[in-house]
């Protein structure tokens, strides 16, 4: 066997081992991945009861009902469909009606999503209440931030025109 043939054999064998390793990793991850779905997607796909997935949407106003022993029920909607959710546990501080939520769990036989994890979503402008109150007292609230870049831009343009 020539040197070139040995090199090609080693490269081919290395690629085969790499492909096998990648296939094994992807196969192992396939079973542990939990997909994100909206209520409309759940209705369209006819998700089987007992199959775990993540449900995301907005908590419908007026749907939140608290029961005994930290049990809560609410509806999650995405504008096209609604799905009832049952959860037992402490809800996140940001959880409220009209707010975005992601719940992880499975559908039961009655079509109710039994969540074992609930995460409240917030927008990118979220700021803890204490920090927001402190900024308001100091006079540095969001409205000031919007005004400063515009003034700085106007100054930058006028300086650029003078030069």
C-alpha positions as a printed Julia matrix, in Angstrom:
163×3 Matrix{Float64}:
   0.0    0.0    0.0
   1.4    3.36  -0.98
   1.68   6.34   1.33
  -1.23   8.12  -0.44
  -3.5    5.06  -0.08
  -2.68   4.77   3.65
  -3.45   8.46   4.17
  -6.8    8.15   2.33
  -7.67   5.04   4.37
  -6.96   6.87   7.62
  -8.98   9.92   6.55
 -11.89   7.74   5.4
 -11.85   5.76   8.65
 -11.73   8.97  10.71
 -14.71  10.41   8.83
 -16.67   7.18   9.35
 -15.96   7.24  13.12
 -16.93  10.93  13.29
 -20.18  10.29  11.42
 -21.03   7.37  13.73
 -20.34   9.5   16.83
 -22.51  12.35  15.49
 -25.35   9.9   14.71
 -25.2    8.43  18.24
 -25.25  11.89  19.87
 -28.18  13.09  17.75
 -30.11   9.88  18.44
 -29.59  10.3   22.2
 -30.66  13.97  22.12
 -33.79  13.24  20.11
 -35.45  11.58  23.09
 -34.59  14.37  25.54
 -35.61  17.39  23.45
 -38.86  19.07  24.49
 -40.42  21.14  21.7
 -42.21  24.49  22.12
 -45.8   24.59  20.82
 -48.64  27.1   20.82
 -52.28  26.14  21.48
 -53.01  26.37  17.74
 -50.13  24.01  16.94
 -51.36  21.56  19.61
 -54.85  21.58  18.06
 -53.51  21.12  14.52
 -51.05  18.34  15.39
 -53.49  16.39  17.6
 -50.8   15.82  20.25
 -51.14  12.45  21.99
 -52.04  12.48  25.71
 -48.96  11.85  27.85
 -46.44  13.25  25.34
 -44.29  15.93  26.99
 -43.88  19.31  25.34
 -43.67  23.0   26.14
 -46.76  25.13  25.75
 -46.39  28.86  25.18
 -48.83  31.71  24.84
 -50.65  34.38  26.82
 -52.61  33.73  30.02
 -56.21  34.59  29.18
 -57.61  37.44  31.31
 -60.28  36.16  33.71
 -59.22  32.52  33.41
 -56.95  32.28  36.48
 -58.56  30.25  39.28
 -56.75  29.36  42.48
 -57.63  26.2   44.38
 -56.47  24.38  47.48
 -52.84  23.43  48.16
 -51.31  25.79  45.56
 -53.42  24.33  42.73
 -54.19  26.79  39.92
 -55.94  26.53  36.59
 -55.8   29.0   33.73
 -56.11  29.14  29.95
 -53.25  29.78  27.55
 -54.14  31.32  24.18
 -52.25  32.45  21.11
 -55.0   34.33  19.29
 -56.23  31.25  17.42
 -56.91  28.66  20.09
 -57.08  28.22  23.88
 -55.84  25.37  26.01
 -56.73  24.85  29.7
 -53.73  24.38  31.99
 -53.63  22.86  35.48
 -50.61  23.42  37.72
 -49.84  22.66  41.33
 -47.03  24.69  42.86
 -45.74  28.18  43.41
 -46.16  30.45  40.4
 -43.35  32.81  39.32
 -43.5   36.42  40.54
 -44.04  37.74  37.0
 -47.01  35.41  36.37
 -50.3   37.24  35.8
 -53.22  37.38  33.42
 -52.41  38.82  30.01
 -48.72  37.96  30.45
 -46.68  35.54  28.35
 -46.09  32.1   29.84
 -44.26  28.89  28.98
 -45.44  25.71  30.71
 -43.83  22.3   30.48
 -45.87  19.13  30.91
 -48.28  16.88  29.01
 -51.92  16.66  27.97
 -54.2   14.38  29.93
 -57.03  12.29  28.46
 -59.51  15.19  28.94
 -57.41  17.62  26.89
 -56.15  19.58  29.91
 -52.46  20.45  29.91
 -51.0   19.22  33.21
 -47.98  21.43  33.8
 -45.16  20.55  36.14
 -43.15  23.7   35.36
 -44.45  27.22  34.68
 -42.19  30.04  33.5
 -43.4   33.62  33.15
 -42.1   35.51  30.16
 -41.31  39.22  30.15
 -40.31  41.66  27.47
 -36.79  42.9   26.94
 -37.56  46.15  28.82
 -38.21  44.34  32.1
 -36.71  45.98  35.15
 -37.15  44.99  38.83
 -39.62  47.24  40.63
 -37.06  48.47  43.17
 -34.67  49.56  40.42
 -37.47  51.25  38.45
 -38.64  53.13  41.57
 -35.08  54.28  42.33
 -34.64  55.52  38.75
 -37.94  57.41  38.91
 -36.89  59.12  42.16
 -33.58  60.16  40.59
 -35.35  61.41  37.48
 -33.66  58.88  35.17
 -36.62  56.95  33.81
 -37.13  55.44  30.33
 -38.59  58.63  28.85
 -35.28  60.4   29.57
 -33.37  57.68  27.75
 -35.42  58.17  24.6
 -34.81  61.93  24.63
 -31.04  61.83  25.19
 -30.05  59.86  22.05
 -32.16  62.17  19.88
 -30.5   65.25  21.37
 -27.05  63.69  21.01
 -27.81  62.79  17.4
 -28.97  66.34  16.67
 -25.78  67.71  18.23
 -23.66  65.26  16.27
 -25.33  66.29  13.0
 -24.95  70.01  13.69
 -21.3   69.58  14.64
 -20.72  67.54  11.53
 -22.3   70.27   9.4
 -20.16  72.99  10.98
 -16.92  71.14  10.29
